[in-house]
Amino acid sequence: MDEIKLTDILKFESFDNVKIRFNLQFEGIWNPIEYYKSGNVKTMLNGQYWNYNKNKSFKEGQISIGFIKVNRNEDFWLLFHIGKIVKDLNIFNGVGYEYETLYEYEKYFGRLIVKFKNKSQNMIRNAESVIGDCEIAQILPDLFDNDVFPGYDKVNISWKELSRVIEKENWRTALQNQKGIYLISDTSNGKMYVGSAYGETMLLGRWESYKKTGHGGNVELKKLTINHIKENFRYSILDIYKSTTDDNVIIARENWWKELLLSRKFGYNGN
């Protein structure tokens, strides 16, 4: 089957005055896909039309195409904006341009995903040099939202992601029906915390408490600042059990994981 290219969708007469900005994540500083999923499009647009301290990103009259990397480890990019530069504000280290959105392509914003492997460190590219390598991977029936519950063994989310998806009905249904053992990992130092979830609200109740307080009442986690938790913590699930499983089985399994992962000796488990 023939590949469908981005040029089959974008009917520009020429691409010699078009630039593409590939917006990807910088750990702890800039996570564009999270801004987009949270509805913070203004911040995304500011990033799209940002100049750094030396080089200008665009010129007046150019068309700017904005993509966001969907997943840090894969080469899929979501189209979120196409605009034309109407004024150079001559600003560095800030938003450098006024622009007009090309509304004829708006129906593709948040729905069109391309596959593209960027082989350059430069994330702002002349369209002519890369447009032929941008293959249409998918056109979604509705706006992008990857918050569908992925399965218990595939959960691996940041605190910011947790605070958002915990309100999604499919996540709530999955988490409130299972007892289990979960893992919190601190990406700044490698420390881990093993926890268990049982009782009436099961995994949902425990993870809601992490959204509310950050520490969930855990003694060692209370010693950390909420900002540290928000920026560095990730949550995953080690084991799940039916709601009818005896709580003592859960507690015994939790202790096994603590021993295996050495989370008492080197991590955040105090008991």
C-alpha positions, 0 to 999 in steps of 0.5 A, spaced: 500 500 500 502 506 498 504 511 503 500 517 504 505 523 505 504 530 509 504 533 502 498 530 500 494 533 506 498 540 505 496 543 499 501 549 499 504 551 492 511 551 494 514 549 501 520 553 500 517 558 505 515 553 510 518 551 516 516 546 521 518 546 528 518 539 532 516 540 539 519 535 544 520 534 551 525 537 555 526 533 562 523 537 568 523 544 563 518 543 557 513 537 556 508 540 550 504 534 550 502 534 557 500 542 556 496 540 550 492 534 553 491 539 559 488 544 554 493 549 555 494 551 548 496 558 549 503 555 552 504 551 546 503 556 541 508 561 545 513 555 545 511 554 537 513 562 536 519 562 541 526 565 539 532 563 543 537 568 545 541 568 538 537 565 532 531 567 530 526 561 529 522 564 523 521 570 518 515 575 516 511 571 511 513 564 512 508 559 514 510 555 521 507 548 522 507 545 529 508 538 531 508 535 538 512 529 540 506 524 542 511 519 546 518 520 548 520 514 545 517 513 539 517 517 532 510 520 532 508 527 532 501 530 533 499 536 528 497 542 533 498 548 529 499 552 522 500 559 522 503 565 517 508 570 520 505 577 520 510 581 524 517 580 527 517 583 534 524 582 534 524 579 541 529 574 543 528 569 549 521 570 548 515 570 543 518 573 537 512 573 532 505 575 531 501 570 526 495 568 523 492 561 524 491 558 517 484 556 519 483 552 512 487 546 516 484 547 523 480 540 522 487 537 522 489 540 528 490 535 534 487 529 529 493 528 524 499 524 526 505 523 522 511 518 523 518 522 522 525 520 525 528 527 526 536 525 525 538 532 526 539 536 533 535 542 530 528 541 531 526 547 527 527 545 520 526 547 513 520 544 510 523 542 503 528 538 507 524 533 511 516 534 508 518 528 504 519 524 510 513 525 514 508 520 513 501 520 515 500 515 521 493 516 523 488 521 522 484 521 529 476 521 529 476 526 534 481 530 538 487 527 541 487 524 547 491 518 549 488 517 556 485 511 555 487 506 560 492 502 557 492 496 562 495 494 569 501 492 566 502 498 562 501 503 567 507 508 567 505 515 569 508 522 572 504 525 577 502 530 573 499 525 568 496 521 574 493 528 577 489 528 570 487 521 568 485 519 575 478 524 573 477 519 567 472 514 567 475 509 564 481 510 569 477 510 575 473 504 573 479 500 572 482 502 579 476 502 583 475 494 582 482 492 583 486 491 589 494 491 588 501 493 589 504 499 586 511 502 585 513 509 586 519 511 582 523 518 584 527 519 577 531 524 580 535 519 584 532 512 583 529 511 590 523 507 590 517 506 594 512 500 594 505 501 596 499 496 597 492 498 596 486 494 599 479 496 602 473 499 599 476 504 594 482 500 592 487 502 587 483 508 586 483 511 593 490 510 594 492 514 588 487 519 589 490 521 596 497 522 592 494 527 587 491 530 593 497 531 598 503 528 594 505 523 599 499 519 601 500 520 608 507 516 607 512 518 613 518 518 608 514 521 602 512 527 607 519 529 608 519 531 600 517 537 598 510 537 593 514 540 588 519 535 588 514 530 588 510 533 582 517 534 578 520 527 579 515 521 581 512 516 576 507 511 578 506 504 576 503 497 578 506 491 580 501 486 581 493 486 581 488 482 585 481 481 585 477 485 590 475 479 594 482 477 595 484 477 603 488 483 605 493 479 608 495 476 601 496 483 599 500 485 605 505 479 604 506 480 597 507 488 598 513 485 603 516 481 598 516 486 593 520 491 598 525 485 599 526 484 592 527 492 590 530 493 596 526 499 597 527 499 605 534 499 605 535 504 599 528 507 597 522 511 601 519 505 605 520 506 612 517 499 614 
